[in-house]
Amino acid sequence: MKIYSLIMLSITLLISSPAFAHAGHDHTSILASLVHLVWLTPALIALVLLYTKLLKKNYQIKPTKKR
């Protein structure tokens, strides 16, 4: 249940809205979505790493070695 709350909080915080834009911050530009995606990529990677760490902890999932 906690992971769903974390995911919902993350999505809520990561969505950009024109209401939060300051002067000179153009959300109507064609490249606005791409710029925000590139800017948020490190946060998304951190969330994925946290999620996999939680899976390993909760389910004792161990990576298998490829031969």
PyMOL Python script that loads the backbone (N, CA, C, O; Angstrom):
from pymol import cmd

cmd.read_pdbstr("""\
ATOM      1  N   MET A   1       0.815  -1.192   0.000  1.00  0.00           N
ATOM      2  CA  MET A   1       0.000   0.000   0.000  1.00  0.00           C
ATOM      3  C   MET A   1       0.862   1.261   0.000  1.00  0.00           C
ATOM      4  O   MET A   1       0.499   2.265  -0.612  1.00  0.00           O
ATOM      5  N   LYS A   2       2.003   1.206   0.687  1.00  0.00           N
ATOM      6  CA  LYS A   2       2.872   2.385   0.753  1.00  0.00           C
ATOM      7  C   LYS A   2       3.454   2.723  -0.613  1.00  0.00           C
ATOM      8  O   LYS A   2       3.632   3.896  -0.941  1.00  0.00           O
ATOM      9  N   ILE A   3       3.751   1.697  -1.411  1.00  0.00           N
ATOM     10  CA  ILE A   3       4.349   1.953  -2.722  1.00  0.00           C
ATOM     11  C   ILE A   3       3.361   2.681  -3.633  1.00  0.00           C
ATOM     12  O   ILE A   3       3.765   3.524  -4.433  1.00  0.00           O
ATOM     13  N   TYR A   4       2.072   2.364  -3.518  1.00  0.00           N
ATOM     14  CA  TYR A   4       1.074   3.055  -4.327  1.00  0.00           C
ATOM     15  C   TYR A   4       0.955   4.516  -3.915  1.00  0.00           C
ATOM     16  O   TYR A   4       0.784   5.394  -4.760  1.00  0.00           O
ATOM     17  N   SER A   5       1.045   4.768  -2.630  1.00  0.00           N
ATOM     18  CA  SER A   5       1.018   6.151  -2.143  1.00  0.00           C
ATOM     19  C   SER A   5       2.239   6.912  -2.642  1.00  0.00           C
ATOM     20  O   SER A   5       2.123   8.072  -3.037  1.00  0.00           O
ATOM     21  N   LEU A   6       3.402   6.279  -2.630  1.00  0.00           N
ATOM     22  CA  LEU A   6       4.629   6.906  -3.120  1.00  0.00           C
ATOM     23  C   LEU A   6       4.536   7.203  -4.611  1.00  0.00           C
ATOM     24  O   LEU A   6       4.948   8.272  -5.062  1.00  0.00           O
ATOM     25  N   ILE A   7       4.002   6.267  -5.367  1.00  0.00           N
ATOM     26  CA  ILE A   7       3.853   6.460  -6.813  1.00  0.00           C
ATOM     27  C   ILE A   7       2.884   7.607  -7.094  1.00  0.00           C
ATOM     28  O   ILE A   7       3.167   8.461  -7.934  1.00  0.00           O
ATOM     29  N   MET A   8       1.763   7.633  -6.412  1.00  0.00           N
ATOM     30  CA  MET A   8       0.777   8.697  -6.630  1.00  0.00           C
ATOM     31  C   MET A   8       1.339  10.069  -6.236  1.00  0.00           C
ATOM     32  O   MET A   8       1.104  11.057  -6.932  1.00  0.00           O
ATOM     33  N   LEU A   9       2.067  10.129  -5.141  1.00  0.00           N
ATOM     34  CA  LEU A   9       2.683  11.381  -4.721  1.00  0.00           C
ATOM     35  C   LEU A   9       3.708  11.845  -5.758  1.00  0.00           C
ATOM     36  O   LEU A   9       3.773  13.029  -6.088  1.00  0.00           O
ATOM     37  N   SER A  10       4.499  10.913  -6.263  1.00  0.00           N
ATOM     38  CA  SER A  10       5.517  11.245  -7.258  1.00  0.00           C
ATOM     39  C   SER A  10       4.886  11.768  -8.537  1.00  0.00           C
ATOM     40  O   SER A  10       5.336  12.767  -9.098  1.00  0.00           O
ATOM     41  N   ILE A  11       3.844  11.093  -8.994  1.00  0.00           N
ATOM     42  CA  ILE A  11       3.166  11.539 -10.214  1.00  0.00           C
ATOM     43  C   ILE A  11       2.567  12.923 -10.016  1.00  0.00           C
ATOM     44  O   ILE A  11       2.658  13.776 -10.899  1.00  0.00           O
ATOM     45  N   THR A  12       1.966  13.141  -8.878  1.00  0.00           N
ATOM     46  CA  THR A  12       1.349  14.434  -8.589  1.00  0.00           C
ATOM     47  C   THR A  12       2.393  15.548  -8.583  1.00  0.00           C
ATOM     48  O   THR A  12       2.146  16.637  -9.101  1.00  0.00           O
ATOM     49  N   LEU A  13       3.551  15.279  -8.000  1.00  0.00           N
ATOM     50  CA  LEU A  13       4.589  16.302  -7.924  1.00  0.00           C
ATOM     51  C   LEU A  13       5.303  16.534  -9.246  1.00  0.00           C
ATOM     52  O   LEU A  13       5.829  17.622  -9.482  1.00  0.00           O
ATOM     53  N   LEU A  14       5.330  15.523 -10.115  1.00  0.00           N
ATOM     54  CA  LEU A  14       6.095  15.631 -11.350  1.00  0.00           C
ATOM     55  C   LEU A  14       5.307  16.215 -12.516  1.00  0.00           C
ATOM     56  O   LEU A  14       5.895  16.573 -13.536  1.00  0.00           O
ATOM     57  N   ILE A  15       4.006  16.315 -12.385  1.00  0.00           N
ATOM     58  CA  ILE A  15       3.186  16.857 -13.469  1.00  0.00           C
ATOM     59  C   ILE A  15       3.331  18.372 -13.473  1.00  0.00           C
ATOM     60  O   ILE A  15       3.121  19.032 -12.456  1.00  0.00           O
ATOM     61  N   SER A  16       3.692  18.909 -14.624  1.00  0.00           N
ATOM     62  CA  SER A  16       3.820  20.367 -14.710  1.00  0.00           C
ATOM     63  C   SER A  16       2.464  20.969 -15.061  1.00  0.00           C
ATOM     64  O   SER A  16       1.673  20.377 -15.795  1.00  0.00           O
ATOM     65  N   SER A  17       2.223  22.128 -14.535  1.00  0.00           N
ATOM     66  CA  SER A  17       0.953  22.806 -14.751  1.00  0.00           C
ATOM     67  C   SER A  17       1.225  24.270 -15.082  1.00  0.00           C
ATOM     68  O   SER A  17       2.098  24.891 -14.475  1.00  0.00           O
ATOM     69  N   PRO A  18       0.494  24.817 -16.028  1.00  0.00           N
ATOM     70  CA  PRO A  18       0.690  26.235 -16.347  1.00  0.00           C
ATOM     71  C   PRO A  18       0.435  27.151 -15.141  1.00  0.00           C
ATOM     72  O   PRO A  18       0.960  28.264 -15.095  1.00  0.00           O
ATOM     73  N   ALA A  19      -0.350  26.704 -14.184  1.00  0.00           N
ATOM     74  CA  ALA A  19      -0.617  27.525 -13.011  1.00  0.00           C
ATOM     75  C   ALA A  19       0.631  27.723 -12.161  1.00  0.00           C
ATOM     76  O   ALA A  19       0.738  28.718 -11.444  1.00  0.00           O
ATOM     77  N   PHE A  20       1.568  26.795 -12.230  1.00  0.00           N
ATOM     78  CA  PHE A  20       2.789  26.893 -11.442  1.00  0.00           C
ATOM     79  C   PHE A  20       3.930  27.565 -12.205  1.00  0.00           C
ATOM     80  O   PHE A  20       5.028  27.710 -11.668  1.00  0.00           O
ATOM     81  N   ALA A  21       3.688  27.968 -13.426  1.00  0.00           N
ATOM     82  CA  ALA A  21       4.740  28.578 -14.235  1.00  0.00           C
ATOM     83  C   ALA A  21       4.958  30.033 -13.809  1.00  0.00           C
ATOM     84  O   ALA A  21       4.009  30.788 -13.596  1.00  0.00           O
ATOM     85  N   HIS A  22       6.232  30.399 -13.693  1.00  0.00           N
ATOM     86  CA  HIS A  22       6.555  31.779 -13.360  1.00  0.00           C
ATOM     87  C   HIS A  22       6.724  32.583 -14.636  1.00  0.00           C
ATOM     88  O   HIS A  22       6.694  32.023 -15.732  1.00  0.00           O
ATOM     89  N   ALA A  23       6.900  33.870 -14.508  1.00  0.00           N
ATOM     90  CA  ALA A  23       7.059  34.734 -15.677  1.00  0.00           C
ATOM     91  C   ALA A  23       8.287  34.299 -16.474  1.00  0.00           C
ATOM     92  O   ALA A  23       9.360  34.104 -15.905  1.00  0.00           O
ATOM     93  N   GLY A  24       8.135  34.150 -17.759  1.00  0.00           N
ATOM     94  CA  GLY A  24       9.234  33.721 -18.611  1.00  0.00           C
ATOM     95  C   GLY A  24       9.355  32.211 -18.724  1.00  0.00           C
ATOM     96  O   GLY A  24      10.253  31.715 -19.404  1.00  0.00           O
ATOM     97  N   HIS A  25       8.491  31.492 -18.087  1.00  0.00           N
ATOM     98  CA  HIS A  25       8.502  30.029 -18.120  1.00  0.00           C
ATOM     99  C   HIS A  25       7.353  29.598 -19.019  1.00  0.00           C
ATOM    100  O   HIS A  25       6.201  29.554 -18.588  1.00  0.00           O
ATOM    101  N   ASP A  26       7.666  29.284 -20.260  1.00  0.00           N
ATOM    102  CA  ASP A  26       6.653  29.043 -21.276  1.00  0.00           C
ATOM    103  C   ASP A  26       6.257  27.567 -21.337  1.00  0.00           C
ATOM    104  O   ASP A  26       7.055  26.730 -21.760  1.00  0.00           O
ATOM    105  N   HIS A  27       5.042  27.245 -20.921  1.00  0.00           N
ATOM    106  CA  HIS A  27       4.529  25.878 -21.006  1.00  0.00           C
ATOM    107  C   HIS A  27       3.795  25.634 -22.310  1.00  0.00           C
ATOM    108  O   HIS A  27       3.352  24.514 -22.566  1.00  0.00           O
ATOM    109  N   THR A  28       3.656  26.658 -23.139  1.00  0.00           N
ATOM    110  CA  THR A  28       2.954  26.484 -24.399  1.00  0.00           C
ATOM    111  C   THR A  28       3.914  26.180 -25.546  1.00  0.00           C
ATOM    112  O   THR A  28       3.474  25.960 -26.675  1.00  0.00           O
ATOM    113  N   SER A  29       5.186  26.164 -25.281  1.00  0.00           N
ATOM    114  CA  SER A  29       6.185  25.861 -26.305  1.00  0.00           C
ATOM    115  C   SER A  29       6.062  24.411 -26.754  1.00  0.00           C
ATOM    116  O   SER A  29       5.607  23.557 -25.994  1.00  0.00           O
ATOM    117  N   ILE A  30       6.460  24.140 -27.966  1.00  0.00           N
ATOM    118  CA  ILE A  30       6.421  22.782 -28.509  1.00  0.00           C
ATOM    119  C   ILE A  30       7.383  21.879 -27.750  1.00  0.00           C
ATOM    120  O   ILE A  30       7.099  20.694 -27.571  1.00  0.00           O
ATOM    121  N   LEU A  31       8.499  22.406 -27.308  1.00  0.00           N
ATOM    122  CA  LEU A  31       9.519  21.608 -26.633  1.00  0.00           C
ATOM    123  C   LEU A  31       9.361  21.564 -25.110  1.00  0.00           C
ATOM    124  O   LEU A  31      10.201  20.972 -24.433  1.00  0.00           O
ATOM    125  N   ALA A  32       8.319  22.166 -24.558  1.00  0.00           N
ATOM    126  CA  ALA A  32       8.151  22.224 -23.109  1.00  0.00           C
ATOM    127  C   ALA A  32       8.073  20.838 -22.479  1.00  0.00           C
ATOM    128  O   ALA A  32       8.701  20.594 -21.449  1.00  0.00           O
ATOM    129  N   SER A  33       7.317  19.932 -23.080  1.00  0.00           N
ATOM    130  CA  SER A  33       7.189  18.581 -22.518  1.00  0.00           C
ATOM    131  C   SER A  33       8.512  17.840 -22.553  1.00  0.00           C
ATOM    132  O   SER A  33       8.858  17.145 -21.598  1.00  0.00           O
ATOM    133  N   LEU A  34       9.255  17.979 -23.641  1.00  0.00           N
ATOM    134  CA  LEU A  34      10.556  17.309 -23.757  1.00  0.00           C
ATOM    135  C   LEU A  34      11.548  17.857 -22.729  1.00  0.00           C
ATOM    136  O   LEU A  34      12.290  17.087 -22.119  1.00  0.00           O
ATOM    137  N   VAL A  35      11.569  19.146 -22.537  1.00  0.00           N
ATOM    138  CA  VAL A  35      12.468  19.753 -21.571  1.00  0.00           C
ATOM    139  C   VAL A  35      12.136  19.268 -20.157  1.00  0.00           C
ATOM    140  O   VAL A  35      13.042  18.961 -19.382  1.00  0.00           O
ATOM    141  N   HIS A  36      10.875  19.200 -19.826  1.00  0.00           N
ATOM    142  CA  HIS A  36      10.484  18.724 -18.504  1.00  0.00           C
ATOM    143  C   HIS A  36      10.812  17.247 -18.324  1.00  0.00           C
ATOM    144  O   HIS A  36      11.222  16.833 -17.239  1.00  0.00           O
ATOM    145  N   LEU A  37      10.638  16.457 -19.364  1.00  0.00           N
ATOM    146  CA  LEU A  37      10.966  15.040 -19.285  1.00  0.00           C
ATOM    147  C   LEU A  37      12.459  14.844 -19.052  1.00  0.00           C
ATOM    148  O   LEU A  37      12.848  14.033 -18.211  1.00  0.00           O
ATOM    149  N   VAL A  38      13.289  15.560 -19.771  1.00  0.00           N
ATOM    150  CA  VAL A  38      14.738  15.463 -19.590  1.00  0.00           C
ATOM    151  C   VAL A  38      15.132  15.927 -18.195  1.00  0.00           C
ATOM    152  O   VAL A  38      16.008  15.330 -17.570  1.00  0.00           O
ATOM    153  N   TRP A  39      14.505  16.971 -17.708  1.00  0.00           N
ATOM    154  CA  TRP A  39      14.806  17.501 -16.385  1.00  0.00           C
ATOM    155  C   TRP A  39      14.377  16.530 -15.282  1.00  0.00           C
ATOM    156  O   TRP A  39      15.022  16.467 -14.236  1.00  0.00           O
ATOM    157  N   LEU A  40      13.305  15.779 -15.501  1.00  0.00           N
ATOM    158  CA  LEU A  40      12.788  14.864 -14.490  1.00  0.00           C
ATOM    159  C   LEU A  40      13.363  13.453 -14.586  1.00  0.00           C
ATOM    160  O   LEU A  40      13.096  12.629 -13.711  1.00  0.00           O
ATOM    161  N   THR A  41      14.134  13.157 -15.609  1.00  0.00           N
ATOM    162  CA  THR A  41      14.688  11.819 -15.793  1.00  0.00           C
ATOM    163  C   THR A  41      15.470  11.327 -14.572  1.00  0.00           C
ATOM    164  O   THR A  41      15.276  10.176 -14.182  1.00  0.00           O
ATOM    165  N   PRO A  42      16.337  12.120 -13.948  1.00  0.00           N
ATOM    166  CA  PRO A  42      17.039  11.619 -12.757  1.00  0.00           C
ATOM    167  C   PRO A  42      16.083  11.228 -11.624  1.00  0.00           C
ATOM    168  O   PRO A  42      16.334  10.252 -10.918  1.00  0.00           O
ATOM    169  N   ALA A  43      15.004  11.971 -11.447  1.00  0.00           N
ATOM    170  CA  ALA A  43      14.031  11.624 -10.406  1.00  0.00           C
ATOM    171  C   ALA A  43      13.323  10.315 -10.735  1.00  0.00           C
ATOM    172  O   ALA A  43      13.083   9.500  -9.845  1.00  0.00           O
ATOM    173  N   LEU A  44      12.992  10.109 -11.994  1.00  0.00           N
ATOM    174  CA  LEU A  44      12.347   8.862 -12.409  1.00  0.00           C
ATOM    175  C   LEU A  44      13.287   7.674 -12.225  1.00  0.00           C
ATOM    176  O   LEU A  44      12.855   6.602 -11.800  1.00  0.00           O
ATOM    177  N   ILE A  45      14.555   7.854 -12.539  1.00  0.00           N
ATOM    178  CA  ILE A  45      15.537   6.780 -12.345  1.00  0.00           C
ATOM    179  C   ILE A  45      15.674   6.450 -10.860  1.00  0.00           C
ATOM    180  O   ILE A  45      15.761   5.280 -10.486  1.00  0.00           O
ATOM    181  N   ALA A  46      15.692   7.473 -10.021  1.00  0.00           N
ATOM    182  CA  ALA A  46      15.779   7.253  -8.573  1.00  0.00           C
ATOM    183  C   ALA A  46      14.565   6.480  -8.067  1.00  0.00           C
ATOM    184  O   ALA A  46      14.702   5.607  -7.210  1.00  0.00           O
ATOM    185  N   LEU A  47      13.379   6.791  -8.588  1.00  0.00           N
ATOM    186  CA  LEU A  47      12.174   6.062  -8.181  1.00  0.00           C
ATOM    187  C   LEU A  47      12.234   4.598  -8.599  1.00  0.00           C
ATOM    188  O   LEU A  47      11.821   3.720  -7.841  1.00  0.00           O
ATOM    189  N   VAL A  48      12.742   4.330  -9.792  1.00  0.00           N
ATOM    190  CA  VAL A  48      12.868   2.946 -10.258  1.00  0.00           C
ATOM    191  C   VAL A  48      13.859   2.185  -9.380  1.00  0.00           C
ATOM    192  O   VAL A  48      13.599   1.041  -9.007  1.00  0.00           O
ATOM    193  N   LEU A  49      14.975   2.798  -9.053  1.00  0.00           N
ATOM    194  CA  LEU A  49      15.958   2.142  -8.192  1.00  0.00           C
ATOM    195  C   LEU A  49      15.392   1.883  -6.799  1.00  0.00           C
ATOM    196  O   LEU A  49      15.630   0.826  -6.216  1.00  0.00           O
ATOM    197  N   LEU A  50      14.649   2.838  -6.270  1.00  0.00           N
ATOM    198  CA  LEU A  50      14.019   2.653  -4.964  1.00  0.00           C
ATOM    199  C   LEU A  50      13.006   1.513  -5.008  1.00  0.00           C
ATOM    200  O   LEU A  50      12.937   0.700  -4.086  1.00  0.00           O
ATOM    201  N   TYR A  51      12.229   1.459  -6.070  1.00  0.00           N
ATOM    202  CA  TYR A  51      11.223   0.406  -6.224  1.00  0.00           C
ATOM    203  C   TYR A  51      11.882  -0.971  -6.308  1.00  0.00           C
ATOM    204  O   TYR A  51      11.413  -1.918  -5.676  1.00  0.00           O
ATOM    205  N   THR A  52      12.960  -1.094  -7.079  1.00  0.00           N
ATOM    206  CA  THR A  52      13.635  -2.397  -7.182  1.00  0.00           C
ATOM    207  C   THR A  52      14.281  -2.778  -5.851  1.00  0.00           C
ATOM    208  O   THR A  52      14.320  -3.954  -5.490  1.00  0.00           O
ATOM    209  N   LYS A  53      14.786  -1.781  -5.124  1.00  0.00           N
ATOM    210  CA  LYS A  53      15.364  -2.066  -3.806  1.00  0.00           C
ATOM    211  C   LYS A  53      14.286  -2.583  -2.850  1.00  0.00           C
ATOM    212  O   LYS A  53      14.527  -3.513  -2.081  1.00  0.00           O
ATOM    213  N   LEU A  54      13.103  -1.981  -2.902  1.00  0.00           N
ATOM    214  CA  LEU A  54      11.999  -2.444  -2.063  1.00  0.00           C
ATOM    215  C   LEU A  54      11.565  -3.854  -2.444  1.00  0.00           C
ATOM    216  O   LEU A  54      11.247  -4.665  -1.574  1.00  0.00           O
ATOM    217  N   LEU A  55      11.550  -4.147  -3.749  1.00  0.00           N
ATOM    218  CA  LEU A  55      11.189  -5.499  -4.186  1.00  0.00           C
ATOM    219  C   LEU A  55      12.191  -6.524  -3.674  1.00  0.00           C
ATOM    220  O   LEU A  55      11.803  -7.591  -3.197  1.00  0.00           O
ATOM    221  N   LYS A  56      13.467  -6.205  -3.770  1.00  0.00           N
ATOM    222  CA  LYS A  56      14.497  -7.120  -3.290  1.00  0.00           C
ATOM    223  C   LYS A  56      14.370  -7.337  -1.784  1.00  0.00           C
ATOM    224  O   LYS A  56      14.547  -8.454  -1.299  1.00  0.00           O
ATOM    225  N   LYS A  57      14.062  -6.271  -1.047  1.00  0.00           N
ATOM    226  CA  LYS A  57      13.950  -6.370   0.399  1.00  0.00           C
ATOM    227  C   LYS A  57      12.702  -7.171   0.800  1.00  0.00           C
ATOM    228  O   LYS A  57      12.776  -8.041   1.667  1.00  0.00           O
ATOM    229  N   ASN A  58      11.581  -6.880   0.181  1.00  0.00           N
ATOM    230  CA  ASN A  58      10.316  -7.499   0.573  1.00  0.00           C
ATOM    231  C   ASN A  58      10.170  -8.935   0.092  1.00  0.00           C
ATOM    232  O   ASN A  58       9.567  -9.756   0.783  1.00  0.00           O
ATOM    233  N   TYR A  59      10.705  -9.248  -1.068  1.00  0.00           N
ATOM    234  CA  TYR A  59      10.499 -10.571  -1.657  1.00  0.00           C
ATOM    235  C   TYR A  59      11.785 -11.382  -1.767  1.00  0.00           C
ATOM    236  O   TYR A  59      11.778 -12.470  -2.343  1.00  0.00           O
ATOM    237  N   GLN A  60      12.876 -10.875  -1.229  1.00  0.00           N
ATOM    238  CA  GLN A  60      14.174 -11.525  -1.275  1.00  0.00           C
ATOM    239  C   GLN A  60      14.543 -11.959  -2.698  1.00  0.00           C
ATOM    240  O   GLN A  60      15.064 -13.053  -2.916  1.00  0.00           O
ATOM    241  N   ILE A  61      14.260 -11.082  -3.651  1.00  0.00           N
ATOM    242  CA  ILE A  61      14.591 -11.352  -5.047  1.00  0.00           C
ATOM    243  C   ILE A  61      16.081 -11.101  -5.225  1.00  0.00           C
ATOM    244  O   ILE A  61      16.582 -10.030  -4.881  1.00  0.00           O
ATOM    245  N   LYS A  62      16.784 -12.086  -5.760  1.00  0.00           N
ATOM    246  CA  LYS A  62      18.211 -11.943  -6.006  1.00  0.00           C
ATOM    247  C   LYS A  62      18.457 -12.039  -7.501  1.00  0.00           C
ATOM    248  O   LYS A  62      17.857 -12.871  -8.180  1.00  0.00           O
ATOM    249  N   PRO A  63      19.331 -11.196  -8.013  1.00  0.00           N
ATOM    250  CA  PRO A  63      19.630 -11.250  -9.446  1.00  0.00           C
ATOM    251  C   PRO A  63      20.337 -12.572  -9.790  1.00  0.00           C
ATOM    252  O   PRO A  63      21.161 -13.068  -9.020  1.00  0.00           O
ATOM    253  N   THR A  64      20.007 -13.114 -10.928  1.00  0.00           N
ATOM    254  CA  THR A  64      20.639 -14.347 -11.369  1.00  0.00           C
ATOM    255  C   THR A  64      21.820 -14.032 -12.253  1.00  0.00           C
ATOM    256  O   THR A  64      21.819 -13.041 -12.984  1.00  0.00           O
ATOM    257  N   LYS A  65      22.836 -14.886 -12.182  1.00  0.00           N
ATOM    258  CA  LYS A  65      24.029 -14.693 -13.007  1.00  0.00           C
ATOM    259  C   LYS A  65      23.788 -15.341 -14.366  1.00  0.00           C
ATOM    260  O   LYS A  65      23.297 -16.466 -14.455  1.00  0.00           O
ATOM    261  N   LYS A  66      24.138 -14.618 -15.410  1.00  0.00           N
ATOM    262  CA  LYS A  66      24.027 -15.160 -16.764  1.00  0.00           C
ATOM    263  C   LYS A  66      25.320 -15.870 -17.108  1.00  0.00           C
ATOM    264  O   LYS A  66      26.407 -15.374 -16.812  1.00  0.00           O
ATOM    265  N   ARG A  67      25.205 -17.020 -17.725  1.00  0.00           N
ATOM    266  CA  ARG A  67      26.403 -17.765 -18.116  1.00  0.00           C
ATOM    267  C   ARG A  67      26.597 -17.755 -19.591  1.00  0.00           C
ATOM    268  O   ARG A  67      27.560 -18.336 -20.090  1.00  0.00           O
TER     269      ARG A  67
END
""", "prot")
cmd.dss("prot")
cmd.show_as("cartoon", "prot")
cmd.util.cbc("prot")
cmd.orient("prot")
